Amino acid sequence: MTSRTPPRLANRLRVARAERDLSQTDLAESVDVSRQTISSIETGQYTPSALLAFRLAAALRVPVAQLFWIEGDER
């Protein structure tokens, strides 16, 4: 029997946020979450809900697929 590692959600949230010169606090306020939530998403410690992923993409004006994808999937 082989052990499978569960898929991991990768993200470019930090890059997209920095490109728009937004702080974690600025982005957090725009999507109504804490700064700690943004930090945890950026470091991979927290996986956002689908709703939050779409809200983040809308706030940054990018497609959600540009921010989040499953590691190992071809992009």
C-alpha positions as CSV (number, residue, x, y, z in Angstrom):
1,M,0.0,0.0,0.0
2,T,1.4,3.4,-0.9
3,S,1.0,6.6,1.1
4,R,-0.4,9.5,-0.8
5,T,0.3,13.1,0.2
6,P,-2.9,15.1,0.1
7,P,-3.0,17.8,-2.5
8,R,-1.8,21.2,-1.4
9,L,-3.3,24.6,-2.4
10,A,-0.5,26.8,-3.7
11,N,-1.0,30.6,-4.1
12,R,0.4,33.8,-5.4
13,L,-1.5,36.0,-3.0
14,R,1.6,37.7,-1.6
15,V,2.9,38.5,-5.1
16,A,-0.4,39.8,-6.3
17,R,-0.8,41.9,-3.2
18,A,2.7,43.4,-3.4
19,E,2.3,44.2,-7.1
20,R,-0.7,46.4,-6.1
21,D,1.3,47.9,-3.2
22,L,-1.3,46.7,-0.6
23,S,-0.4,45.8,2.9
24,Q,-1.9,42.6,4.5
25,T,-4.1,44.9,6.6
26,D,-5.3,46.8,3.5
27,L,-6.3,43.6,1.7
28,A,-7.8,42.0,4.9
29,E,-10.0,45.1,5.4
30,S,-11.2,45.0,1.8
31,V,-12.4,41.4,2.1
32,D,-13.5,41.6,5.8
33,V,-11.0,39.1,7.4
34,S,-8.1,39.6,9.8
35,R,-4.6,40.5,8.8
36,Q,-3.6,37.2,10.4
37,T,-5.9,35.3,8.0
38,I,-4.1,36.9,5.0
39,S,-0.7,36.1,6.5
40,S,-1.8,32.5,7.1
41,I,-3.0,32.1,3.5
42,E,0.2,33.6,2.1
43,T,2.3,31.1,4.1
44,G,0.2,28.1,3.3
45,Q,-0.9,27.6,6.9
46,Y,-4.6,28.2,6.0
47,T,-6.6,27.2,3.0
48,P,-9.3,29.8,2.2
49,S,-12.9,28.8,1.5
50,A,-14.0,29.1,-2.2
51,L,-16.0,32.2,-1.3
52,L,-12.9,33.9,0.3
53,A,-10.7,32.9,-2.7
54,F,-13.2,34.6,-5.0
55,R,-13.4,37.7,-2.8
56,L,-9.6,38.0,-2.7
57,A,-9.4,37.6,-6.5
58,A,-12.1,40.3,-7.0
59,A,-10.3,42.6,-4.6
60,L,-7.1,42.2,-6.5
61,R,-8.8,42.3,-9.9
62,V,-7.4,39.0,-11.1
63,P,-8.9,35.6,-12.0
64,V,-9.1,33.2,-9.0
65,A,-7.0,30.7,-11.0
66,Q,-4.2,33.3,-11.1
67,L,-4.1,33.3,-7.3
68,F,-4.7,29.7,-6.3
69,W,-4.1,26.2,-7.8
70,I,-3.4,22.7,-6.7
71,E,0.3,22.0,-6.4
72,G,1.4,19.5,-9.0
73,D,-1.3,20.4,-11.5
74,E,0.0,21.8,-14.8
75,R,-0.6,25.5,-15.1
